[in-house]
Amino acid sequence: MLWRRPWARATLLLTPPLAWFLLLYVAALVVLLITAFWQINPFTTNIEQTFSLNNFSTILSSPAYRGIIGRTVGMAAAVTVTDAVVAFPFAYYMARIAAPRTRTALFVAILLPLWASYLAKVYSWLLIFTKGGVLDSVLNVHLIYTSWAVYVVFCYLWLPFMIIPVYAALERIPPSQIEASQDLGARTWRTTRSVLLPLALPGVVAGSIFTFSLTLGDYITPLLVGGTSATFMGNIIYSNIGVANNVPFAAAMAMFPIVIMAGYLLGARALGAFEEV
Amino acid sequence: MKRTSGRSRPIRRPATIAIGFAALAVLAACSSGGSSSAGGGATGNGATANGGGAVPGQTVPTANLPVLQKVGKGEGQLNLIAWEGYLDPKWVKPFEQQTGCQVNAKYAGSSDEMVSLMKNGGGGQYDMVSSSGDADLRILYAGDAHPVNINLIPSWKDFFPAFQSPPFNTINGVHYGVSLQWGPNVLMYNTKDFSSAPTSWDVIYDSKYKGEVTVPDNPIQIADAAVYLKKHQPSLGITDPYELTQPQFQAAVSLLAKQKPLIEKYWSLASQEIFDFKNGNATVGAGWPYQVSTLKAANFPIGTTIPSEGATGWADTWMLAAKAPHPNCSYLWMQYISTPKVQALQAVTYGETPDNKLACPEMDKLQAGSCDLYHANAPQSYFDSISLWKTPLATCDDGKNNCVPYAQWVSAWNTQVK
């Protein structure tokens, strides 16, 4: 009988999801990897299945493409740091200070924007940034079509993805540890630095995985609110697949965020982030 | 019919951009490998400019396929690849009723998507595609288009001569489809900021308008710069803005690089440009008549002109797929879409210029003044001032192999201009 053989039950349970994962997810990635070494005929745009490293050498040897990769990683890093700095006090308040009722209200406030359409949110920022918009008429600040606009929108869009894991990490810290720190004579700052931050770090790193990877792959926000230089890795991939029909070049470009994220995840694992995910 | 300024015209032309972006890789290979064979192997340089869009050294693989001699009864179905808005029920419904050919639409967002849908002759699935001049030759030379017996399309003889056998759909006298509509890329300006219409493209290169200029996010803009330089730097000797030698090309690219600081936004969606004019983020720029008519319909003070240097433009063709499964319905469609009434209906709905010269009075019947507005009655000199899009190839029309191919246009646009 099935329940007498644990291995049989495990096999039965795991086979469908594993097959799904291998067939659809891993296989798609492998195909992508292979395609990255092909070319297209520039005139007919037919794919030519001959192995070469041309796509990669084009990307790596071009200062423009290197600049785009650097710009994307820089933006992802800046957004991640900003969201972490903003999210930490917010999550701390929610986890340790707010009354249950306030906490619920704050949770709703964080989660509600996630139910709204991504495009509606970006377009509403466009209306805030535009000439004659709120920022312009009230504060006389012109942000539309600048990298600052892209930065602000990214920070706004991904903030909930940072707050929630940081909140989870902070909530898990036993009050006794903080009390112990204070009993031993540590002041607020010392307690924060030596007890709170190290214990919350895995949560911050877990949140940063979201903010970093989401920024790394996004192309719509730069397209809509970015300026003349708002070309990111996602835009290059998008224009090559959706527009140029050059799947091999797009695949080669797509390998870069994958490799960057792989490195990032390895680093995150070392910092214990996966205990929080 | 009131001011119906057309459906949303989505990513469309800007998307056209694309081919070459891609082809960067190949470009790299070419430049390092020495012998440049860009343009899909258009290497031969002995061939002469034999009119049409004939690419020296290239033959159309389907040129000798037999053409239909008589249009028979419709097959009941017609599968079309089209720009969004090109298959409006206003003219599709009557066609279906007249012919019994049920139209199945597949909308494409870019020229390159059209090229790829037409792969393998349309795969035995698609009958026709409404592709633009920059995609046509690629479809033709890939062997995906079928020769068309133009004598079976009565309205064709009423077309403006320039669109009867244009080089982008007729090679060595063989037609691969029937021309549809065309339009210019115009200069747009806010009439509140310009008391009189600018007479030159100067305004979009003038630092006086820093931060107020908008142009399409499209490598084909290099041709717009070339149109400007043709007039203003005659020493460069530019004759065709799509056939640029290296020095001419570099001059155009550096003009655009100098223009970049003036630009607030390279628009990639028609709706973006409309938004920017409406909100004052742009006061002058390059766009399509579609944006102009949309802004006019919203009572926005928009002005439009084709400056003295001339302008670039696009021209679309209904091309027949090499493996079209419903040839009779395809011919019935070509006959129908070429008639003055339908030409006028599409022109007014979409904001384009019809190819049939009898469409002008029909347009005015639909919307007073629209014939004028879309230049359907303009003299030959107007047409001559427009350089219609075509794919830049390494081989120039004179057969010399020293022109800059499109792949390089794209890489220059992305690495030197933007």
Interface residues (C-beta under 8 A of the other chain):
Chain A: Q39 I40 N41 P42 F43 T44 T45 N46 S52 N54 N55 S57 T58 S61 S62 P63 A64 Y65 L126 T130 K131 G132 G133 I144 Y145 L223 L224 G227 T228 S229 T231 S239 N240 G242 V243 A244 N245 N246 P248 F249 A250 A252
Chain B: I11 A15 I17 A18 I19 G20 F21 A22 A23 L24 A25 V26 L27 A28 A29 A38 G39 G40 G41 A42 G109 S110 D112 E113 V115 S116 K119 R138 Y141 A142 K260 I263 E264 K265 Y266 S268 Q272 F275 N279 G280 N281 T391 L393 P405 Y406 A407 V410 S411 N414 T415 Q416 K418
